[in-house]
Amino acid sequence: MEAFDSFLSWIADFLGDHLYEGIFLAALLETVIPPIPTLAIFPTAGFLASQQGITIVGLIPMIILGAAGATIGTASTYLVALKLGRAVLLRYLRYVKVDGKKLERVEVWFEKYGDKAVFLGRMVPVMREMISVPAGLLKMRIPKFLIYTFAGSCVWSCATILAGYYFGEAIGLGT
């Protein structure tokens, strides 16, 4: 746990010096290496932006970079699922406690909700990283996948960054 705390401390320091690049990198890595919590990083970035005097308009590039990083990262998972297929993925997913039955339930859910599943899934913790697997396995069209992923990621980035920003503004009012 101490290593994880050190890692989060390093990220906060990095964000303090490189807000825009840090948002992009965190979003990209979160989708490839799930233990990186954008639910903690994005509000922290918003908080730091408020403390650095960045205006709301200055948050727009952060929101877009967060969505772009998430879209690029999750596209790699989508492509792996698309190219390798179900049988190969099941061999690797068992290490994260996903078996054939769980994957089948996700696939049924995805088939039922399709495009909306990708859009909404990008806004739900844990689902954010996993929604690209059924999208790839069920061969969702790449342009559609990218559009829905980017749109859902924009909503996530906006909400979490603004939460941190307004918290920082509220703290700043008391001083």
PyMOL commands that place a pseudoatom at each C-alpha (Angstrom):
pseudoatom trace, name=CA, resn=MET, resi=1, chain=A, elem=C, hetatm=0, pos=[0.000, 0.000, 0.000]
pseudoatom trace, name=CA, resn=GLU, resi=2, chain=A, elem=C, hetatm=0, pos=[2.922, 2.322, 0.704]
pseudoatom trace, name=CA, resn=ALA, resi=3, chain=A, elem=C, hetatm=0, pos=[4.156, 1.941, -2.880]
pseudoatom trace, name=CA, resn=PHE, resi=4, chain=A, elem=C, hetatm=0, pos=[0.707, 2.892, -4.180]
pseudoatom trace, name=CA, resn=ASP, resi=5, chain=A, elem=C, hetatm=0, pos=[0.638, 5.973, -1.922]
pseudoatom trace, name=CA, resn=SER, resi=6, chain=A, elem=C, hetatm=0, pos=[4.090, 6.937, -3.195]
pseudoatom trace, name=CA, resn=PHE, resi=7, chain=A, elem=C, hetatm=0, pos=[2.882, 6.490, -6.756]
pseudoatom trace, name=CA, resn=LEU, resi=8, chain=A, elem=C, hetatm=0, pos=[-0.140, 8.748, -6.147]
pseudoatom trace, name=CA, resn=SER, resi=9, chain=A, elem=C, hetatm=0, pos=[2.121, 11.323, -4.515]
pseudoatom trace, name=CA, resn=TRP, resi=10, chain=A, elem=C, hetatm=0, pos=[4.415, 11.244, -7.551]
pseudoatom trace, name=CA, resn=ILE, resi=11, chain=A, elem=C, hetatm=0, pos=[1.397, 11.714, -9.842]
pseudoatom trace, name=CA, resn=ALA, resi=12, chain=A, elem=C, hetatm=0, pos=[0.202, 14.720, -7.816]
pseudoatom trace, name=CA, resn=ASP, resi=13, chain=A, elem=C, hetatm=0, pos=[3.669, 16.272, -8.059]
pseudoatom trace, name=CA, resn=PHE, resi=14, chain=A, elem=C, hetatm=0, pos=[3.808, 15.560, -11.787]
pseudoatom trace, name=CA, resn=LEU, resi=15, chain=A, elem=C, hetatm=0, pos=[0.341, 17.079, -12.270]
pseudoatom trace, name=CA, resn=GLY, resi=16, chain=A, elem=C, hetatm=0, pos=[1.425, 20.195, -10.382]
pseudoatom trace, name=CA, resn=ASP, resi=17, chain=A, elem=C, hetatm=0, pos=[4.117, 20.825, -12.988]
pseudoatom trace, name=CA, resn=HIS, resi=18, chain=A, elem=C, hetatm=0, pos=[2.440, 19.322, -16.076]
pseudoatom trace, name=CA, resn=LEU, resi=19, chain=A, elem=C, hetatm=0, pos=[-1.347, 19.546, -15.742]
pseudoatom trace, name=CA, resn=TYR, resi=20, chain=A, elem=C, hetatm=0, pos=[-2.232, 19.104, -19.396]
pseudoatom trace, name=CA, resn=GLU, resi=21, chain=A, elem=C, hetatm=0, pos=[0.286, 16.386, -20.181]
pseudoatom trace, name=CA, resn=GLY, resi=22, chain=A, elem=C, hetatm=0, pos=[-0.519, 14.666, -16.875]
pseudoatom trace, name=CA, resn=ILE, resi=23, chain=A, elem=C, hetatm=0, pos=[-4.226, 14.466, -17.652]
pseudoatom trace, name=CA, resn=PHE, resi=24, chain=A, elem=C, hetatm=0, pos=[-3.546, 12.957, -21.064]
pseudoatom trace, name=CA, resn=LEU, resi=25, chain=A, elem=C, hetatm=0, pos=[-1.002, 10.471, -19.701]
pseudoatom trace, name=CA, resn=ALA, resi=26, chain=A, elem=C, hetatm=0, pos=[-3.192, 9.423, -16.742]
pseudoatom trace, name=CA, resn=ALA, resi=27, chain=A, elem=C, hetatm=0, pos=[-6.195, 8.823, -18.994]
pseudoatom trace, name=CA, resn=LEU, resi=28, chain=A, elem=C, hetatm=0, pos=[-4.102, 6.871, -21.487]
pseudoatom trace, name=CA, resn=LEU, resi=29, chain=A, elem=C, hetatm=0, pos=[-2.479, 4.705, -18.829]
pseudoatom trace, name=CA, resn=GLU, resi=30, chain=A, elem=C, hetatm=0, pos=[-5.719, 4.110, -16.908]
pseudoatom trace, name=CA, resn=THR, resi=31, chain=A, elem=C, hetatm=0, pos=[-7.229, 2.295, -19.851]
pseudoatom trace, name=CA, resn=VAL, resi=32, chain=A, elem=C, hetatm=0, pos=[-4.149, 0.141, -20.391]
pseudoatom trace, name=CA, resn=ILE, resi=33, chain=A, elem=C, hetatm=0, pos=[-3.097, -0.325, -16.732]
pseudoatom trace, name=CA, resn=PRO, resi=34, chain=A, elem=C, hetatm=0, pos=[-6.384, -0.210, -14.743]
pseudoatom trace, name=CA, resn=PRO, resi=35, chain=A, elem=C, hetatm=0, pos=[-5.026, 0.401, -11.225]
pseudoatom trace, name=CA, resn=ILE, resi=36, chain=A, elem=C, hetatm=0, pos=[-4.358, 4.045, -12.146]
pseudoatom trace, name=CA, resn=PRO, resi=37, chain=A, elem=C, hetatm=0, pos=[-7.442, 5.812, -10.756]
pseudoatom trace, name=CA, resn=THR, resi=38, chain=A, elem=C, hetatm=0, pos=[-8.562, 8.754, -12.893]
pseudoatom trace, name=CA, resn=LEU, resi=39, chain=A, elem=C, hetatm=0, pos=[-11.348, 9.125, -10.351]
pseudoatom trace, name=CA, resn=ALA, resi=40, chain=A, elem=C, hetatm=0, pos=[-8.612, 10.464, -8.057]
pseudoatom trace, name=CA, resn=ILE, resi=41, chain=A, elem=C, hetatm=0, pos=[-6.319, 12.043, -10.651]
pseudoatom trace, name=CA, resn=PHE, resi=42, chain=A, elem=C, hetatm=0, pos=[-8.815, 14.134, -12.614]
pseudoatom trace, name=CA, resn=PRO, resi=43, chain=A, elem=C, hetatm=0, pos=[-10.325, 15.908, -9.568]
pseudoatom trace, name=CA, resn=THR, resi=44, chain=A, elem=C, hetatm=0, pos=[-6.790, 16.478, -8.270]
pseudoatom trace, name=CA, resn=ALA, resi=45, chain=A, elem=C, hetatm=0, pos=[-5.893, 18.102, -11.583]
pseudoatom trace, name=CA, resn=GLY, resi=46, chain=A, elem=C, hetatm=0, pos=[-9.003, 20.269, -11.384]
pseudoatom trace, name=CA, resn=PHE, resi=47, chain=A, elem=C, hetatm=0, pos=[-8.099, 21.264, -7.837]
pseudoatom trace, name=CA, resn=LEU, resi=48, chain=A, elem=C, hetatm=0, pos=[-4.536, 22.135, -8.853]
pseudoatom trace, name=CA, resn=ALA, resi=49, chain=A, elem=C, hetatm=0, pos=[-5.844, 24.149, -11.807]
pseudoatom trace, name=CA, resn=SER, resi=50, chain=A, elem=C, hetatm=0, pos=[-8.003, 26.220, -9.445]
pseudoatom trace, name=CA, resn=GLN, resi=51, chain=A, elem=C, hetatm=0, pos=[-5.035, 26.802, -7.128]
pseudoatom trace, name=CA, resn=GLN, resi=52, chain=A, elem=C, hetatm=0, pos=[-2.867, 27.868, -10.088]
pseudoatom trace, name=CA, resn=GLY, resi=53, chain=A, elem=C, hetatm=0, pos=[-5.449, 30.439, -11.165]
pseudoatom trace, name=CA, resn=ILE, resi=54, chain=A, elem=C, hetatm=0, pos=[-6.460, 28.655, -14.366]
pseudoatom trace, name=CA, resn=THR, resi=55, chain=A, elem=C, hetatm=0, pos=[-9.878, 29.837, -15.560]
pseudoatom trace, name=CA, resn=ILE, resi=56, chain=A, elem=C, hetatm=0, pos=[-12.806, 27.628, -16.546]
pseudoatom trace, name=CA, resn=VAL, resi=57, chain=A, elem=C, hetatm=0, pos=[-11.885, 28.213, -20.194]
pseudoatom trace, name=CA, resn=GLY, resi=58, chain=A, elem=C, hetatm=0, pos=[-8.417, 26.883, -19.401]
pseudoatom trace, name=CA, resn=LEU, resi=59, chain=A, elem=C, hetatm=0, pos=[-10.022, 23.615, -18.308]
pseudoatom trace, name=CA, resn=ILE, resi=60, chain=A, elem=C, hetatm=0, pos=[-11.385, 22.907, -21.788]
pseudoatom trace, name=CA, resn=PRO, resi=61, chain=A, elem=C, hetatm=0, pos=[-8.026, 21.632, -23.126]
pseudoatom trace, name=CA, resn=MET, resi=62, chain=A, elem=C, hetatm=0, pos=[-7.642, 19.471, -19.997]
pseudoatom trace, name=CA, resn=ILE, resi=63, chain=A, elem=C, hetatm=0, pos=[-11.071, 17.932, -20.586]
pseudoatom trace, name=CA, resn=ILE, resi=64, chain=A, elem=C, hetatm=0, pos=[-10.328, 17.268, -24.249]
pseudoatom trace, name=CA, resn=LEU, resi=65, chain=A, elem=C, hetatm=0, pos=[-6.875, 15.846, -23.491]
pseudoatom trace, name=CA, resn=GLY, resi=66, chain=A, elem=C, hetatm=0, pos=[-8.360, 13.561, -20.827]
pseudoatom trace, name=CA, resn=ALA, resi=67, chain=A, elem=C, hetatm=0, pos=[-10.942, 12.284, -23.301]
pseudoatom trace, name=CA, resn=ALA, resi=68, chain=A, elem=C, hetatm=0, pos=[-8.334, 11.897, -26.040]
pseudoatom trace, name=CA, resn=GLY, resi=69, chain=A, elem=C, hetatm=0, pos=[-5.983, 9.927, -23.771]
pseudoatom trace, name=CA, resn=ALA, resi=70, chain=A, elem=C, hetatm=0, pos=[-8.817, 7.634, -22.693]
pseudoatom trace, name=CA, resn=THR, resi=71, chain=A, elem=C, hetatm=0, pos=[-9.925, 7.129, -26.289]
pseudoatom trace, name=CA, resn=ILE, resi=72, chain=A, elem=C, hetatm=0, pos=[-6.445, 6.235, -27.519]
pseudoatom trace, name=CA, resn=GLY, resi=73, chain=A, elem=C, hetatm=0, pos=[-5.804, 3.904, -24.587]
pseudoatom trace, name=CA, resn=THR, resi=74, chain=A, elem=C, hetatm=0, pos=[-9.117, 2.100, -24.774]
pseudoatom trace, name=CA, resn=ALA, resi=75, chain=A, elem=C, hetatm=0, pos=[-8.804, 1.767, -28.553]
pseudoatom trace, name=CA, resn=SER, resi=76, chain=A, elem=C, hetatm=0, pos=[-5.785, -0.470, -27.939]
pseudoatom trace, name=CA, resn=THR, resi=77, chain=A, elem=C, hetatm=0, pos=[-7.893, -2.758, -25.732]
pseudoatom trace, name=CA, resn=TYR, resi=78, chain=A, elem=C, hetatm=0, pos=[-10.652, -2.722, -28.350]
pseudoatom trace, name=CA, resn=LEU, resi=79, chain=A, elem=C, hetatm=0, pos=[-8.165, -3.737, -31.065]
pseudoatom trace, name=CA, resn=VAL, resi=80, chain=A, elem=C, hetatm=0, pos=[-6.746, -6.536, -28.919]
pseudoatom trace, name=CA, resn=ALA, resi=81, chain=A, elem=C, hetatm=0, pos=[-10.254, -7.914, -28.346]
pseudoatom trace, name=CA, resn=LEU, resi=82, chain=A, elem=C, hetatm=0, pos=[-11.107, -7.504, -32.031]
pseudoatom trace, name=CA, resn=LYS, resi=83, chain=A, elem=C, hetatm=0, pos=[-7.949, -9.231, -33.297]
pseudoatom trace, name=CA, resn=LEU, resi=84, chain=A, elem=C, hetatm=0, pos=[-7.401, -11.934, -30.656]
pseudoatom trace, name=CA, resn=GLY, resi=85, chain=A, elem=C, hetatm=0, pos=[-10.994, -13.000, -30.104]
pseudoatom trace, name=CA, resn=ARG, resi=86, chain=A, elem=C, hetatm=0, pos=[-12.865, -14.514, -27.218]
pseudoatom trace, name=CA, resn=ALA, resi=87, chain=A, elem=C, hetatm=0, pos=[-10.845, -17.707, -26.638]
pseudoatom trace, name=CA, resn=VAL, resi=88, chain=A, elem=C, hetatm=0, pos=[-7.496, -15.929, -26.304]
pseudoatom trace, name=CA, resn=LEU, resi=89, chain=A, elem=C, hetatm=0, pos=[-8.946, -13.149, -24.157]
pseudoatom trace, name=CA, resn=LEU, resi=90, chain=A, elem=C, hetatm=0, pos=[-10.496, -15.630, -21.735]
pseudoatom trace, name=CA, resn=ARG, resi=91, chain=A, elem=C, hetatm=0, pos=[-7.046, -17.060, -21.052]
pseudoatom trace, name=CA, resn=TYR, resi=92, chain=A, elem=C, hetatm=0, pos=[-5.814, -13.640, -19.931]
pseudoatom trace, name=CA, resn=LEU, resi=93, chain=A, elem=C, hetatm=0, pos=[-9.002, -12.362, -18.313]
pseudoatom trace, name=CA, resn=ARG, resi=94, chain=A, elem=C, hetatm=0, pos=[-9.028, -15.217, -15.822]
pseudoatom trace, name=CA, resn=TYR, resi=95, chain=A, elem=C, hetatm=0, pos=[-6.104, -13.466, -14.083]
pseudoatom trace, name=CA, resn=VAL, resi=96, chain=A, elem=C, hetatm=0, pos=[-8.457, -10.601, -13.247]
pseudoatom trace, name=CA, resn=LYS, resi=97, chain=A, elem=C, hetatm=0, pos=[-11.267, -12.966, -12.193]
pseudoatom trace, name=CA, resn=VAL, resi=98, chain=A, elem=C, hetatm=0, pos=[-13.297, -12.740, -15.417]
pseudoatom trace, name=CA, resn=ASP, resi=99, chain=A, elem=C, hetatm=0, pos=[-14.545, -16.132, -16.568]
pseudoatom trace, name=CA, resn=GLY, resi=100, chain=A, elem=C, hetatm=0, pos=[-16.604, -17.196, -19.571]
pseudoatom trace, name=CA, resn=LYS, resi=101, chain=A, elem=C, hetatm=0, pos=[-19.925, -16.677, -17.778]
pseudoatom trace, name=CA, resn=LYS, resi=102, chain=A, elem=C, hetatm=0, pos=[-19.076, -13.126, -16.725]
pseudoatom trace, name=CA, resn=LEU, resi=103, chain=A, elem=C, hetatm=0, pos=[-17.867, -12.288, -20.202]
pseudoatom trace, name=CA, resn=GLU, resi=104, chain=A, elem=C, hetatm=0, pos=[-21.006, -13.790, -21.703]
pseudoatom trace, name=CA, resn=ARG, resi=105, chain=A, elem=C, hetatm=0, pos=[-23.205, -11.620, -19.435]
pseudoatom trace, name=CA, resn=VAL, resi=106, chain=A, elem=C, hetatm=0, pos=[-21.283, -8.523, -20.524]
pseudoatom trace, name=CA, resn=GLU, resi=107, chain=A, elem=C, hetatm=0, pos=[-21.640, -9.526, -24.170]
pseudoatom trace, name=CA, resn=VAL, resi=108, chain=A, elem=C, hetatm=0, pos=[-25.417, -10.012, -23.791]
pseudoatom trace, name=CA, resn=TRP, resi=109, chain=A, elem=C, hetatm=0, pos=[-25.681, -6.633, -22.065]
pseudoatom trace, name=CA, resn=PHE, resi=110, chain=A, elem=C, hetatm=0, pos=[-23.590, -5.041, -24.801]
pseudoatom trace, name=CA, resn=GLU, resi=111, chain=A, elem=C, hetatm=0, pos=[-25.699, -6.601, -27.566]
pseudoatom trace, name=CA, resn=LYS, resi=112, chain=A, elem=C, hetatm=0, pos=[-28.831, -5.264, -25.885]
pseudoatom trace, name=CA, resn=TYR, resi=113, chain=A, elem=C, hetatm=0, pos=[-27.589, -1.676, -25.456]
pseudoatom trace, name=CA, resn=GLY, resi=114, chain=A, elem=C, hetatm=0, pos=[-24.877, -1.457, -28.162]
pseudoatom trace, name=CA, resn=ASP, resi=115, chain=A, elem=C, hetatm=0, pos=[-23.665, 2.070, -28.825]
pseudoatom trace, name=CA, resn=LYS, resi=116, chain=A, elem=C, hetatm=0, pos=[-25.240, 3.434, -25.653]
pseudoatom trace, name=CA, resn=ALA, resi=117, chain=A, elem=C, hetatm=0, pos=[-23.266, 0.846, -23.661]
pseudoatom trace, name=CA, resn=VAL, resi=118, chain=A, elem=C, hetatm=0, pos=[-19.987, 2.333, -24.879]
pseudoatom trace, name=CA, resn=PHE, resi=119, chain=A, elem=C, hetatm=0, pos=[-21.080, 5.929, -24.266]
pseudoatom trace, name=CA, resn=LEU, resi=120, chain=A, elem=C, hetatm=0, pos=[-22.473, 5.248, -20.778]
pseudoatom trace, name=CA, resn=GLY, resi=121, chain=A, elem=C, hetatm=0, pos=[-19.782, 2.700, -19.919]
pseudoatom trace, name=CA, resn=ARG, resi=122, chain=A, elem=C, hetatm=0, pos=[-17.089, 5.365, -20.283]
pseudoatom trace, name=CA, resn=MET, resi=123, chain=A, elem=C, hetatm=0, pos=[-18.671, 7.186, -17.332]
pseudoatom trace, name=CA, resn=VAL, resi=124, chain=A, elem=C, hetatm=0, pos=[-18.823, 4.269, -14.894]
pseudoatom trace, name=CA, resn=PRO, resi=125, chain=A, elem=C, hetatm=0, pos=[-15.766, 3.342, -12.810]
pseudoatom trace, name=CA, resn=VAL, resi=126, chain=A, elem=C, hetatm=0, pos=[-14.399, -0.150, -13.637]
pseudoatom trace, name=CA, resn=MET, resi=127, chain=A, elem=C, hetatm=0, pos=[-16.715, -0.374, -16.657]
pseudoatom trace, name=CA, resn=ARG, resi=128, chain=A, elem=C, hetatm=0, pos=[-14.631, 2.451, -18.178]
pseudoatom trace, name=CA, resn=GLU, resi=129, chain=A, elem=C, hetatm=0, pos=[-11.729, 0.090, -18.735]
pseudoatom trace, name=CA, resn=MET, resi=130, chain=A, elem=C, hetatm=0, pos=[-13.772, -2.997, -19.648]
pseudoatom trace, name=CA, resn=ILE, resi=131, chain=A, elem=C, hetatm=0, pos=[-16.357, -1.714, -22.137]
pseudoatom trace, name=CA, resn=SER, resi=132, chain=A, elem=C, hetatm=0, pos=[-13.916, -1.925, -25.034]
pseudoatom trace, name=CA, resn=VAL, resi=133, chain=A, elem=C, hetatm=0, pos=[-13.618, -5.723, -24.643]
pseudoatom trace, name=CA, resn=PRO, resi=134, chain=A, elem=C, hetatm=0, pos=[-17.189, -6.608, -25.707]
pseudoatom trace, name=CA, resn=ALA, resi=135, chain=A, elem=C, hetatm=0, pos=[-17.106, -3.794, -28.282]
pseudoatom trace, name=CA, resn=GLY, resi=136, chain=A, elem=C, hetatm=0, pos=[-14.077, -5.436, -29.905]
pseudoatom trace, name=CA, resn=LEU, resi=137, chain=A, elem=C, hetatm=0, pos=[-15.318, -9.002, -29.517]
pseudoatom trace, name=CA, resn=LEU, resi=138, chain=A, elem=C, hetatm=0, pos=[-18.675, -8.141, -31.069]
pseudoatom trace, name=CA, resn=LYS, resi=139, chain=A, elem=C, hetatm=0, pos=[-16.972, -6.162, -33.840]
pseudoatom trace, name=CA, resn=MET, resi=140, chain=A, elem=C, hetatm=0, pos=[-18.501, -2.755, -33.247]
pseudoatom trace, name=CA, resn=ARG, resi=141, chain=A, elem=C, hetatm=0, pos=[-17.508, -0.483, -36.120]
pseudoatom trace, name=CA, resn=ILE, resi=142, chain=A, elem=C, hetatm=0, pos=[-14.282, 1.356, -35.258]
pseudoatom trace, name=CA, resn=PRO, resi=143, chain=A, elem=C, hetatm=0, pos=[-15.449, 4.906, -36.130]
pseudoatom trace, name=CA, resn=LYS, resi=144, chain=A, elem=C, hetatm=0, pos=[-18.611, 4.455, -34.072]
pseudoatom trace, name=CA, resn=PHE, resi=145, chain=A, elem=C, hetatm=0, pos=[-16.618, 3.011, -31.172]
pseudoatom trace, name=CA, resn=LEU, resi=146, chain=A, elem=C, hetatm=0, pos=[-14.197, 5.961, -31.226]
pseudoatom trace, name=CA, resn=ILE, resi=147, chain=A, elem=C, hetatm=0, pos=[-16.966, 8.574, -31.385]
pseudoatom trace, name=CA, resn=TYR, resi=148, chain=A, elem=C, hetatm=0, pos=[-18.958, 7.079, -28.503]
pseudoatom trace, name=CA, resn=THR, resi=149, chain=A, elem=C, hetatm=0, pos=[-15.806, 6.490, -26.460]
pseudoatom trace, name=CA, resn=PHE, resi=150, chain=A, elem=C, hetatm=0, pos=[-14.601, 10.069, -26.950]
pseudoatom trace, name=CA, resn=ALA, resi=151, chain=A, elem=C, hetatm=0, pos=[-18.034, 11.534, -26.156]
pseudoatom trace, name=CA, resn=GLY, resi=152, chain=A, elem=C, hetatm=0, pos=[-18.454, 9.477, -22.975]
pseudoatom trace, name=CA, resn=SER, resi=153, chain=A, elem=C, hetatm=0, pos=[-14.880, 10.236, -21.947]
pseudoatom trace, name=CA, resn=CYS, resi=154, chain=A, elem=C, hetatm=0, pos=[-15.515, 13.976, -22.416]
pseudoatom trace, name=CA, resn=VAL, resi=155, chain=A, elem=C, hetatm=0, pos=[-18.446, 13.783, -19.997]
pseudoatom trace, name=CA, resn=TRP, resi=156, chain=A, elem=C, hetatm=0, pos=[-16.316, 11.854, -17.467]
pseudoatom trace, name=CA, resn=SER, resi=157, chain=A, elem=C, hetatm=0, pos=[-13.368, 14.237, -17.806]
pseudoatom trace, name=CA, resn=CYS, resi=158, chain=A, elem=C, hetatm=0, pos=[-15.577, 17.298, -17.521]
pseudoatom trace, name=CA, resn=ALA, resi=159, chain=A, elem=C, hetatm=0, pos=[-17.447, 16.078, -14.444]
pseudoatom trace, name=CA, resn=THR, resi=160, chain=A, elem=C, hetatm=0, pos=[-14.404, 14.895, -12.506]
pseudoatom trace, name=CA, resn=ILE, resi=161, chain=A, elem=C, hetatm=0, pos=[-12.128, 17.816, -13.402]
pseudoatom trace, name=CA, resn=LEU, resi=162, chain=A, elem=C, hetatm=0, pos=[-14.861, 20.356, -12.593]
pseudoatom trace, name=CA, resn=ALA, resi=163, chain=A, elem=C, hetatm=0, pos=[-15.557, 18.638, -9.264]
pseudoatom trace, name=CA, resn=GLY, resi=164, chain=A, elem=C, hetatm=0, pos=[-11.941, 19.146, -8.236]
pseudoatom trace, name=CA, resn=TYR, resi=165, chain=A, elem=C, hetatm=0, pos=[-11.863, 22.656, -9.664]
pseudoatom trace, name=CA, resn=TYR, resi=166, chain=A, elem=C, hetatm=0, pos=[-14.941, 23.835, -7.772]
pseudoatom trace, name=CA, resn=PHE, resi=167, chain=A, elem=C, hetatm=0, pos=[-13.695, 22.180, -4.586]
pseudoatom trace, name=CA, resn=GLY, resi=168, chain=A, elem=C, hetatm=0, pos=[-10.467, 24.140, -5.006]
pseudoatom trace, name=CA, resn=GLU, resi=169, chain=A, elem=C, hetatm=0, pos=[-12.407, 27.341, -5.633]
pseudoatom trace, name=CA, resn=ALA, resi=170, chain=A, elem=C, hetatm=0, pos=[-14.445, 26.739, -2.476]
pseudoatom trace, name=CA, resn=ILE, resi=171, chain=A, elem=C, hetatm=0, pos=[-11.286, 26.163, -0.436]
pseudoatom trace, name=CA, resn=GLY, resi=172, chain=A, elem=C, hetatm=0, pos=[-9.753, 29.297, -1.947]
pseudoatom trace, name=CA, resn=LEU, resi=173, chain=A, elem=C, hetatm=0, pos=[-12.741, 31.430, -0.866]
pseudoatom trace, name=CA, resn=GLY, resi=174, chain=A, elem=C, hetatm=0, pos=[-12.043, 30.685, 2.788]
pseudoatom trace, name=CA, resn=THR, resi=175, chain=A, elem=C, hetatm=0, pos=[-8.521, 32.108, 2.683]
for i in range(1, 175): cmd.bond("trace and resi %d" % i, "trace and resi %d" % (i + 1))
show_as sticks, trace
zoom trace
